């Protein structure tokens, strides 16, 4: 089994790195972001742009780079993506679980590992609700 997992990891990375500059966050959301990787945002924002987008649509951190979220919106509108993917654009995405970094998002999707809330976060949520 580890050999199969390693193979999937290598295939996923081999495909996504050249196309999306994928850093293997392990919880892929490409389908809902107009096939634009939010992890390429210098602030790794997964729920839309920050307040620093320049008037020309470029990034405040890297002025030479177009804002990932401006690009994501344009692509969501213009690419012939499945309607259901486009509908997921406005979903509220959970924070990145850094424990999944370097793992295969395909495997995590199948095993539903990417839907698990890390233990510390759940505790935090309970604390918040008890107040
Ligand atoms: S969202 Fe994560 S898995 Fe998907 S392309 Fe970006 S870094 Fe890779």
Backbone and ligand atoms as CSV (ligand in chain L), in Angstrom:
chain,resi,resn,atom,element,x,y,z
A,1,UNK,N,N,0.816,-1.222,0.000
A,1,UNK,CA,C,0.000,0.000,0.000
A,1,UNK,C,C,0.854,1.278,0.000
A,2,UNK,N,N,1.912,1.344,0.824
A,2,UNK,CA,C,2.725,2.560,0.765
A,2,UNK,C,C,3.276,2.842,-0.632
A,3,UNK,N,N,3.566,1.756,-1.399
A,3,UNK,CA,C,4.086,1.951,-2.755
A,3,UNK,C,C,3.044,2.628,-3.636
A,4,UNK,N,N,1.772,2.208,-3.493
A,4,UNK,CA,C,0.692,2.794,-4.274
A,4,UNK,C,C,0.505,4.268,-3.884
A,5,UNK,N,N,0.555,4.529,-2.579
A,5,UNK,CA,C,0.408,5.912,-2.102
A,5,UNK,C,C,1.527,6.787,-2.649
A,6,UNK,N,N,2.733,6.255,-2.617
A,6,UNK,CA,C,3.874,7.022,-3.140
A,6,UNK,C,C,3.742,7.267,-4.639
A,7,UNK,N,N,3.190,6.274,-5.337
A,7,UNK,CA,C,2.991,6.421,-6.778
A,7,UNK,C,C,1.973,7.523,-7.055
A,8,UNK,N,N,0.854,7.490,-6.317
A,8,UNK,CA,C,-0.175,8.521,-6.497
A,8,UNK,C,C,0.381,9.915,-6.191
A,9,UNK,N,N,1.169,9.979,-5.137
A,9,UNK,CA,C,1.789,11.242,-4.739
A,9,UNK,C,C,2.676,11.771,-5.869
A,10,UNK,N,N,3.475,10.875,-6.430
A,10,UNK,CA,C,4.398,11.268,-7.509
A,10,UNK,C,C,3.631,11.692,-8.752
A,11,UNK,N,N,2.563,10.968,-9.084
A,11,UNK,CA,C,1.773,11.309,-10.278
A,11,UNK,C,C,1.081,12.655,-10.083
A,12,UNK,N,N,0.470,12.839,-8.893
A,12,UNK,CA,C,-0.238,14.103,-8.630
A,12,UNK,C,C,0.740,15.280,-8.707
A,13,UNK,N,N,1.869,15.126,-8.060
A,13,UNK,CA,C,2.846,16.219,-8.065
A,13,UNK,C,C,3.383,16.469,-9.469
A,14,UNK,N,N,3.648,15.384,-10.184
A,14,UNK,CA,C,4.185,15.485,-11.546
A,14,UNK,C,C,3.232,16.217,-12.481
A,15,UNK,N,N,1.923,16.031,-12.263
A,15,UNK,CA,C,0.934,16.689,-13.122
A,15,UNK,C,C,0.677,18.130,-12.691
A,16,UNK,N,N,0.541,18.337,-11.383
A,16,UNK,CA,C,0.088,19.650,-10.903
A,16,UNK,C,C,1.196,20.689,-10.757
A,17,UNK,N,N,2.397,20.246,-10.490
A,17,UNK,CA,C,3.487,21.220,-10.303
A,17,UNK,C,C,3.703,22.068,-11.563
A,18,UNK,N,N,3.865,21.422,-12.731
A,18,UNK,CA,C,4.118,22.244,-13.923
A,18,UNK,C,C,2.933,23.110,-14.333
A,19,UNK,N,N,1.726,22.660,-14.090
A,19,UNK,CA,C,0.547,23.408,-14.548
A,19,UNK,C,C,0.123,24.483,-13.549
A,20,UNK,N,N,0.088,24.128,-12.264
A,20,UNK,CA,C,-0.457,25.059,-11.265
A,20,UNK,C,C,0.561,25.488,-10.213
A,21,UNK,N,N,1.808,25.102,-10.399
A,21,UNK,CA,C,2.837,25.377,-9.406
A,21,UNK,C,C,2.426,24.830,-8.039
A,22,UNK,N,N,1.844,23.659,-8.072
A,22,UNK,CA,C,1.296,23.007,-6.880
A,22,UNK,C,C,2.374,22.732,-5.832
A,23,UNK,N,N,2.051,23.064,-4.594
A,23,UNK,CA,C,2.984,22.801,-3.490
A,23,UNK,C,C,2.477,21.664,-2.596
A,24,UNK,N,N,1.517,20.904,-3.115
A,24,UNK,CA,C,0.999,19.723,-2.413
A,24,UNK,C,C,0.487,20.067,-1.011
A,25,UNK,N,N,-0.517,20.908,-0.972
A,25,UNK,CA,C,-1.111,21.252,0.327
A,25,UNK,C,C,-1.921,20.097,0.882
A,26,UNK,N,N,-2.277,19.159,0.006
A,26,UNK,CA,C,-2.982,17.966,0.485
A,26,UNK,C,C,-4.484,18.141,0.604
A,27,UNK,N,N,-4.997,19.304,0.260
A,27,UNK,CA,C,-6.446,19.552,0.328
A,27,UNK,C,C,-6.824,20.460,-0.842
A,28,UNK,N,N,-6.808,19.860,-2.015
A,28,UNK,CA,C,-6.941,20.633,-3.244
A,28,UNK,C,C,-8.334,21.257,-3.407
A,29,UNK,N,N,-8.344,22.523,-3.829
A,29,UNK,CA,C,-9.609,23.222,-4.048
A,29,UNK,C,C,-9.673,23.803,-5.467
A,30,UNK,N,N,-8.770,23.341,-6.327
A,30,UNK,CA,C,-8.683,23.877,-7.694
A,30,UNK,C,C,-10.028,23.944,-8.413
A,31,UNK,N,N,-10.843,22.909,-8.231
A,31,UNK,CA,C,-12.108,22.849,-8.966
A,31,UNK,C,C,-13.018,24.033,-8.618
A,32,UNK,N,N,-12.876,24.551,-7.378
A,32,UNK,CA,C,-13.777,25.622,-6.938
A,32,UNK,C,C,-13.157,27.013,-7.084
A,33,UNK,N,N,-11.956,27.072,-7.596
A,33,UNK,CA,C,-11.281,28.372,-7.707
A,33,UNK,C,C,-10.892,28.666,-9.162
A,34,UNK,N,N,-11.747,28.254,-10.080
A,34,UNK,CA,C,-11.463,28.508,-11.492
A,34,UNK,C,C,-10.147,27.887,-11.920
A,35,UNK,N,N,-9.818,26.753,-11.334
A,35,UNK,CA,C,-8.563,26.050,-11.631
A,35,UNK,C,C,-7.349,26.966,-11.415
A,36,UNK,N,N,-7.390,27.712,-10.330
A,36,UNK,CA,C,-6.288,28.598,-9.945
A,36,UNK,C,C,-5.886,28.210,-8.535
A,37,UNK,N,N,-4.614,27.944,-8.314
A,37,UNK,CA,C,-4.199,27.457,-6.995
A,37,UNK,C,C,-4.072,28.608,-5.988
A,38,UNK,N,N,-4.897,28.604,-4.939
A,38,UNK,CA,C,-4.834,29.700,-3.959
A,38,UNK,C,C,-3.557,29.685,-3.125
A,39,UNK,N,N,-2.847,28.539,-3.150
A,39,UNK,CA,C,-1.613,28.472,-2.370
A,39,UNK,C,C,-0.484,29.252,-3.053
A,40,UNK,N,N,-0.736,29.707,-4.294
A,40,UNK,CA,C,0.272,30.549,-4.951
A,40,UNK,C,C,0.102,32.023,-4.563
A,41,UNK,N,N,-0.971,32.338,-3.847
A,41,UNK,CA,C,-1.137,33.691,-3.284
A,41,UNK,C,C,-0.069,33.847,-2.199
A,42,UNK,N,N,0.672,34.956,-2.178
A,42,UNK,CA,C,1.730,35.116,-1.173
A,42,UNK,C,C,1.197,35.015,0.264
A,43,UNK,N,N,-0.105,35.280,0.423
A,43,UNK,CA,C,-0.701,35.152,1.760
A,43,UNK,C,C,-1.464,33.835,1.904
A,44,UNK,N,N,-1.383,33.007,0.882
A,44,UNK,CA,C,-2.087,31.711,0.804
A,44,UNK,C,C,-3.553,31.837,1.232
A,45,UNK,N,N,-4.210,32.880,0.748
A,45,UNK,CA,C,-5.623,33.086,1.085
A,45,UNK,C,C,-6.499,32.150,0.261
A,46,UNK,N,N,-7.384,31.455,0.925
A,46,UNK,CA,C,-8.231,30.482,0.238
A,46,UNK,C,C,-9.684,30.915,0.133
A,47,UNK,N,N,-9.996,32.115,0.592
A,47,UNK,CA,C,-11.383,32.575,0.535
A,47,UNK,C,C,-11.516,33.953,-0.089
A,48,UNK,N,N,-10.795,34.186,-1.143
A,48,UNK,CA,C,-10.909,35.470,-1.821
A,48,UNK,C,C,-9.745,36.382,-1.506
A,49,UNK,N,N,-9.720,37.524,-2.189
A,49,UNK,CA,C,-8.575,38.427,-2.072
A,49,UNK,C,C,-8.526,39.187,-0.753
A,50,UNK,N,N,-7.368,39.680,-0.420
A,50,UNK,CA,C,-7.212,40.558,0.740
A,50,UNK,C,C,-7.626,41.966,0.293
A,51,UNK,N,N,-7.404,42.926,1.131
A,51,UNK,CA,C,-7.789,44.289,0.755
A,51,UNK,C,C,-6.710,45.025,-0.006
A,52,UNK,N,N,-5.655,44.314,-0.371
A,52,UNK,CA,C,-4.510,44.999,-0.963
A,52,UNK,C,C,-4.362,44.872,-2.465
A,53,UNK,N,N,-5.421,44.391,-3.124
A,53,UNK,CA,C,-5.313,44.236,-4.581
A,53,UNK,C,C,-5.141,45.616,-5.218
A,54,UNK,N,N,-4.170,45.731,-6.101
A,54,UNK,CA,C,-3.905,47.011,-6.756
A,54,UNK,C,C,-4.978,47.316,-7.814
A,55,UNK,N,N,-5.033,48.573,-8.204
A,55,UNK,CA,C,-6.055,48.980,-9.185
A,55,UNK,C,C,-5.945,48.206,-10.487
A,56,UNK,N,N,-4.714,47.797,-10.818
A,56,UNK,CA,C,-4.535,47.047,-12.067
A,56,UNK,C,C,-4.763,45.549,-11.867
A,57,UNK,N,N,-5.252,45.162,-10.688
A,57,UNK,CA,C,-5.554,43.756,-10.438
A,57,UNK,C,C,-4.342,42.951,-10.011
A,58,UNK,N,N,-3.233,43.642,-9.705
A,58,UNK,CA,C,-2.034,42.924,-9.292
A,58,UNK,C,C,-1.933,42.841,-7.764
A,59,UNK,N,N,-0.997,42.033,-7.322
A,59,UNK,CA,C,-0.818,41.710,-5.905
A,59,UNK,C,C,-0.047,42.814,-5.167
A,60,UNK,N,N,-0.449,43.084,-3.922
A,60,UNK,CA,C,0.275,44.120,-3.176
A,60,UNK,C,C,1.642,43.625,-2.700
A,61,UNK,N,N,1.788,42.324,-2.524
A,61,UNK,CA,C,3.070,41.760,-2.065
A,61,UNK,C,C,4.042,41.607,-3.233
A,62,UNK,N,N,3.514,41.088,-4.340
A,62,UNK,CA,C,4.324,40.898,-5.548
A,62,UNK,C,C,3.672,41.692,-6.679
A,63,UNK,N,N,4.056,42.958,-6.839
A,63,UNK,CA,C,3.392,43.815,-7.835
A,63,UNK,C,C,3.457,43.276,-9.261
A,64,UNK,N,N,4.441,42.441,-9.544
A,64,UNK,CA,C,4.572,41.916,-10.903
A,64,UNK,C,C,3.576,40.776,-11.169
A,65,UNK,N,N,2.923,40.348,-10.118
A,65,UNK,CA,C,2.052,39.176,-10.245
A,65,UNK,C,C,0.579,39.590,-10.191
A,66,UNK,N,N,-0.236,39.010,-11.064
A,66,UNK,CA,C,-1.672,39.266,-11.012
A,66,UNK,C,C,-2.241,38.607,-9.768
A,67,UNK,N,N,-3.186,39.271,-9.118
A,67,UNK,CA,C,-3.795,38.688,-7.910
A,67,UNK,C,C,-4.386,37.325,-8.255
A,68,UNK,N,N,-4.062,36.356,-7.455
A,68,UNK,CA,C,-4.546,34.999,-7.667
A,68,UNK,C,C,-6.072,34.972,-7.715
A,69,UNK,N,N,-6.705,35.803,-6.899
A,69,UNK,CA,C,-8.172,35.788,-6.827
A,69,UNK,C,C,-8.818,36.557,-7.970
A,70,UNK,N,N,-8.133,37.517,-8.541
A,70,UNK,CA,C,-8.632,38.181,-9.749
A,70,UNK,C,C,-8.594,37.157,-10.885
A,71,UNK,N,N,-7.478,36.432,-10.930
A,71,UNK,CA,C,-7.311,35.386,-11.947
A,71,UNK,C,C,-8.364,34.282,-11.750
A,72,UNK,N,N,-8.558,33.892,-10.502
A,72,UNK,CA,C,-9.509,32.817,-10.202
A,72,UNK,C,C,-10.911,33.201,-10.667
A,73,UNK,N,N,-11.295,34.451,-10.395
A,73,UNK,CA,C,-12.647,34.885,-10.798
A,73,UNK,C,C,-12.773,34.895,-12.314
A,74,UNK,N,N,-11.769,35.470,-12.992
A,74,UNK,CA,C,-11.812,35.520,-14.462
A,74,UNK,C,C,-11.928,34.120,-15.055
A,75,UNK,N,N,-11.155,33.218,-14.496
A,75,UNK,CA,C,-11.167,31.851,-15.038
A,75,UNK,C,C,-12.480,31.141,-14.717
A,76,UNK,N,N,-13.000,31.409,-13.528
A,76,UNK,CA,C,-14.274,30.784,-13.148
A,76,UNK,C,C,-15.355,31.190,-14.140
A,77,UNK,N,N,-15.302,32.454,-14.576
A,77,UNK,CA,C,-16.307,32.960,-15.510
A,77,UNK,C,C,-16.048,32.454,-16.929
A,78,UNK,N,N,-14.776,32.460,-17.344
A,78,UNK,CA,C,-14.486,32.195,-18.763
A,78,UNK,C,C,-14.214,30.734,-19.132
A,79,UNK,N,N,-13.720,29.943,-18.182
A,79,UNK,CA,C,-13.405,28.552,-18.542
A,79,UNK,C,C,-14.668,27.696,-18.616
A,80,UNK,N,N,-14.681,26.741,-19.536
A,80,UNK,CA,C,-15.858,25.864,-19.648
A,80,UNK,C,C,-15.846,24.779,-18.558
A,81,UNK,N,N,-15.954,25.219,-17.313
A,81,UNK,CA,C,-15.913,24.282,-16.181
A,81,UNK,C,C,-17.329,23.797,-15.870
A,82,UNK,N,N,-17.434,22.629,-15.240
A,82,UNK,CA,C,-18.770,22.148,-14.862
A,82,UNK,C,C,-19.477,23.174,-13.964
A,83,UNK,N,N,-20.772,23.336,-14.158
A,83,UNK,CA,C,-21.555,24.317,-13.387
A,83,UNK,C,C,-21.390,24.106,-11.890
A,84,UNK,N,N,-21.384,22.864,-11.471
A,84,UNK,CA,C,-21.293,22.580,-10.035
A,84,UNK,C,C,-19.957,23.088,-9.463
A,85,UNK,N,N,-18.908,23.051,-10.252
A,85,UNK,CA,C,-17.612,23.589,-9.803
A,85,UNK,C,C,-17.715,25.100,-9.647
A,86,UNK,N,N,-18.371,25.729,-10.642
A,86,UNK,CA,C,-18.518,27.192,-10.587
A,86,UNK,C,C,-19.337,27.591,-9.372
A,87,UNK,N,N,-20.328,26.783,-9.052
A,87,UNK,CA,C,-21.178,27.088,-7.894
A,87,UNK,C,C,-20.393,27.006,-6.587
A,88,UNK,N,N,-19.343,26.212,-6.567
A,88,UNK,CA,C,-18.534,26.073,-5.345
A,88,UNK,C,C,-17.570,27.245,-5.134
A,89,UNK,N,N,-17.535,28.152,-6.096
A,89,UNK,CA,C,-16.595,29.277,-5.983
A,89,UNK,C,C,-16.802,30.071,-4.698
A,90,UNK,N,N,-18.051,30.275,-4.311
A,90,UNK,CA,C,-18.344,31.098,-3.128
A,90,UNK,C,C,-18.370,30.310,-1.826
A,91,UNK,N,N,-18.002,29.053,-1.876
A,91,UNK,CA,C,-17.947,28.246,-0.647
A,91,UNK,C,C,-16.966,28.859,0.351
A,92,UNK,N,N,-17.262,28.712,1.624
A,92,UNK,CA,C,-16.306,29.125,2.645
A,92,UNK,C,C,-15.363,27.940,2.883
A,93,UNK,N,N,-14.097,28.120,2.527
A,93,UNK,CA,C,-13.141,27.025,2.658
A,93,UNK,C,C,-12.479,27.065,4.039
A,94,UNK,N,N,-12.342,25.913,4.692
A,94,UNK,CA,C,-11.713,25.903,6.017
A,94,UNK,C,C,-10.230,26.267,5.931
A,95,UNK,N,N,-9.646,26.670,7.047
A,95,UNK,CA,C,-8.211,26.979,7.019
A,95,UNK,C,C,-7.407,25.758,6.584
A,96,UNK,N,N,-6.229,25.992,6.085
A,96,UNK,CA,C,-5.386,24.885,5.631
A,96,UNK,C,C,-4.945,24.061,6.836
A,97,UNK,N,N,-5.082,22.763,6.703
A,97,UNK,CA,C,-4.574,21.859,7.733
A,97,UNK,C,C,-3.128,21.540,7.361
A,98,UNK,N,N,-2.199,22.162,8.050
A,98,UNK,CA,C,-0.788,22.017,7.687
A,98,UNK,C,C,-0.262,20.592,7.896
A,99,UNK,N,N,-1.011,19.796,8.659
A,99,UNK,CA,C,-0.595,18.398,8.847
A,99,UNK,C,C,-0.702,17.610,7.538
A,100,UNK,N,N,-1.456,18.154,6.577
A,100,UNK,CA,C,-1.621,17.448,5.299
A,100,UNK,C,C,-0.590,17.866,4.257
A,101,UNK,N,N,0.225,18.841,4.586
A,101,UNK,CA,C,1.215,19.327,3.608
A,101,UNK,C,C,2.132,18.185,3.173
A,102,UNK,N,N,2.309,18.076,1.868
A,102,UNK,CA,C,3.182,17.035,1.330
A,102,UNK,C,C,2.477,15.710,1.099
A,103,UNK,N,N,1.181,15.660,1.372
A,103,UNK,CA,C,0.443,14.424,1.115
A,103,UNK,C,C,-0.397,14.590,-0.154
A,104,UNK,N,N,-0.935,13.479,-0.638
A,104,UNK,CA,C,-1.716,13.522,-1.873
A,104,UNK,C,C,-3.156,13.946,-1.595
A,105,UNK,N,N,-3.602,15.009,-2.256
A,105,UNK,CA,C,-4.988,15.447,-2.051
A,105,UNK,C,C,-5.960,14.432,-2.651
A,106,UNK,N,N,-5.515,13.681,-3.643
A,106,UNK,CA,C,-6.383,12.651,-4.222
A,106,UNK,C,C,-6.675,11.584,-3.174
A,107,UNK,N,N,-5.620,11.148,-2.494
A,107,UNK,CA,C,-5.803,10.128,-1.449
A,107,UNK,C,C,-6.646,10.706,-0.314
A,108,UNK,N,N,-6.368,11.945,0.056
A,108,UNK,CA,C,-7.118,12.567,1.151
A,108,UNK,C,C,-8.586,12.766,0.803
A,109,UNK,N,N,-8.860,12.961,-0.481
A,109,UNK,CA,C,-10.249,13.100,-0.932
A,109,UNK,C,C,-10.966,11.753,-0.809
A,110,UNK,N,N,-10.298,10.708,-1.278
A,110,UNK,CA,C,-10.900,9.371,-1.237
A,110,UNK,C,C,-11.125,8.909,0.201
A,111,UNK,N,N,-10.137,9.132,1.055
A,111,UNK,CA,C,-10.245,8.667,2.452
A,111,UNK,C,C,-11.033,9.662,3.322
A,112,UNK,N,N,-11.395,10.800,2.748
A,112,UNK,CA,C,-12.078,11.892,3.458
A,112,UNK,C,C,-11.216,12.487,4.577
A,113,UNK,N,N,-9.926,12.254,4.499
A,113,UNK,CA,C,-9.031,12.827,5.500
A,113,UNK,C,C,-9.059,14.358,5.440
A,114,UNK,N,N,-9.304,14.875,4.232
A,114,UNK,CA,C,-9.307,16.332,4.076
A,114,UNK,C,C,-10.557,16.989,4.667
A,115,UNK,N,N,-11.497,16.156,5.126
A,115,UNK,CA,C,-12.704,16.724,5.748
A,115,UNK,C,C,-12.674,16.628,7.265
A,116,UNK,N,N,-11.599,16.044,7.785
A,116,UNK,CA,C,-11.498,15.909,9.242
A,116,UNK,C,C,-11.010,17.214,9.868
A,117,UNK,N,N,-11.616,17.561,10.990
A,117,UNK,CA,C,-11.171,18.756,11.708
A,117,UNK,C,C,-10.080,18.347,12.683
A,118,UNK,N,N,-8.912,18.958,12.582
A,118,UNK,CA,C,-7.841,18.592,13.518
A,118,UNK,C,C,-8.297,18.750,14.972
A,119,UNK,N,N,-7.820,17.879,15.834
A,119,UNK,CA,C,-8.270,17.822,17.224
A,119,UNK,C,C,-8.228,19.191,17.920
A,120,UNK,N,N,-7.139,19.902,17.750
A,120,UNK,CA,C,-6.998,21.197,18.411
A,120,UNK,C,C,-8.072,22.193,17.993
A,121,UNK,N,N,-8.450,22.141,16.717
A,121,UNK,CA,C,-9.460,23.070,16.204
A,121,UNK,C,C,-10.814,22.765,16.825
A,122,UNK,N,N,-11.127,21.465,16.971
A,122,UNK,CA,C,-12.425,21.082,17.518
A,122,UNK,C,C,-12.533,21.594,18.952
A,123,UNK,N,N,-11.444,21.474,19.721
A,123,UNK,CA,C,-11.441,21.914,21.105
A,123,UNK,C,C,-11.695,23.429,21.150
A,124,UNK,N,N,-11.017,24.111,20.262
A,124,UNK,CA,C,-11.136,25.558,20.189
A,124,UNK,C,C,-12.594,25.952,19.930
A,125,UNK,N,N,-13.233,25.201,19.014
A,125,UNK,CA,C,-14.618,25.467,18.653
A,125,UNK,C,C,-15.532,25.293,19.873
A,126,UNK,N,N,-15.294,24.195,20.636
A,126,UNK,CA,C,-16.105,23.952,21.841
A,126,UNK,C,C,-15.924,25.095,22.829
A,127,UNK,N,N,-14.676,25.525,22.990
A,127,UNK,CA,C,-14.400,26.617,23.933
A,127,UNK,C,C,-15.179,27.864,23.518
A,128,UNK,N,N,-15.163,28.143,22.211
A,128,UNK,CA,C,-15.847,29.321,21.687
A,128,UNK,C,C,-17.350,29.240,21.963
A,129,UNK,N,N,-17.909,28.031,21.757
A,129,UNK,CA,C,-19.354,27.857,21.922
A,129,UNK,C,C,-19.775,27.918,23.386
A,130,UNK,N,N,-18.867,27.579,24.306
A,130,UNK,CA,C,-19.241,27.548,25.722
A,130,UNK,C,C,-19.295,28.957,26.311
A,131,UNK,N,N,-18.811,29.964,25.549
A,131,UNK,CA,C,-18.825,31.334,26.093
A,131,UNK,C,C,-20.104,32.069,25.758
L,1,LIG,S1,S,-4.786,23.681,-3.837
L,1,LIG,FE1,FE,-3.130,22.457,-2.886
L,1,LIG,S2,S,-3.139,20.464,-3.969
L,1,LIG,FE2,FE,-4.367,21.941,-5.204
L,1,LIG,S3,S,-2.907,22.760,-6.706
L,1,LIG,FE3,FE,-2.882,24.139,-4.932
L,1,LIG,S4,S,-1.227,23.405,-3.563
L,1,LIG,FE4,FE,-1.716,21.799,-5.055
